[in-house]
Amino acid sequence: YVGLTTTTAYGFTFKKQVCLGFVKNLDSEGQAQEVTTEFVLSGNYEVDIAGVRYSAKVNLHSPNLPTQYPDKERGAYLATREEQVAS
């Protein structure tokens, strides 16, 4: 046991279930340790749903979503642009 799933929903873009949650790093005495990238990536994860375990893939960052109109979509997110274009 290393964490807790906080949110889950079907990801239509990915055509699979998507879960968000937290991972803890506890030592043998139950004391919290630093959660590092190496710790997260070295684990083999499963999600327990009503006593049935399903394998899970971990991602450190949000996946890139495919989009039908990448150039139009990219311009819609002004917070991620280096410069704002005056209209």
C-alpha positions in Angstrom: 0.0 0.0 0.0 1.5 3.3 -1.1 -1.3 5.8 -1.5 -4.8 6.8 -2.2 -6.8 7.3 -5.4 -8.7 10.6 -5.1 -10.4 10.9 -8.4 -11.3 8.6 -11.2 -13.3 8.8 -14.5 -13.4 7.2 -17.9 -11.0 9.0 -20.2 -12.7 9.0 -23.6 -9.6 10.3 -25.3 -7.5 7.5 -23.9 -10.3 4.9 -24.1 -9.5 3.7 -20.6 -10.1 4.5 -16.9 -8.0 7.4 -15.5 -7.2 7.8 -11.8 -5.6 10.6 -9.9 -4.1 10.1 -6.5 -1.2 10.4 -4.0 1.8 8.2 -3.4 3.4 7.9 0.0 6.9 6.6 0.8 6.8 5.0 4.2 9.8 3.2 5.7 9.5 -0.2 7.5 8.4 1.6 10.7 5.7 3.6 9.0 7.6 6.9 9.0 7.1 9.2 6.0 10.2 9.5 3.7 10.8 11.8 0.8 8.8 10.9 -2.4 11.3 11.1 -5.2 10.9 10.6 -9.0 13.0 7.4 -8.7 10.7 6.0 -5.9 7.5 6.7 -7.9 8.9 5.2 -11.2 10.4 2.1 -9.5 7.0 0.9 -8.2 4.6 -1.6 -9.7 1.1 -0.3 -9.1 -2.4 -1.7 -8.8 -5.7 -0.1 -8.0 -8.0 -2.1 -5.7 -11.7 -1.8 -6.6 -14.0 -3.8 -4.4 -11.3 -6.3 -3.7 -10.3 -6.8 -7.3 -6.9 -5.5 -8.2 -6.2 -3.9 -11.6 -2.8 -3.0 -12.9 -2.1 0.7 -13.2 0.5 2.8 -15.1 2.0 5.7 -13.3 2.7 9.1 -14.9 4.6 11.9 -13.3 3.0 14.6 -15.6 -0.3 15.0 -17.3 -0.3 13.2 -20.7 -0.4 15.1 -23.9 -3.9 15.0 -25.2 -4.4 14.4 -28.9 -6.4 17.2 -30.6 -8.0 17.5 -33.9 -6.9 21.1 -34.4 -3.5 21.5 -32.6 -2.7 25.0 -33.8 -6.1 26.4 -32.9 -6.0 24.7 -29.5 -2.5 25.7 -28.7 -3.4 29.4 -29.1 -6.4 29.2 -26.8 -4.3 28.7 -23.7 -2.8 32.1 -23.1 -1.3 31.2 -19.7 1.1 28.8 -21.4 2.2 31.2 -24.1 5.4 33.2 -23.8 3.8 36.3 -25.3 0.2 37.3 -25.5 -0.8 38.4 -29.0 -2.8 41.6 -29.1 -6.2 41.3 -30.9 
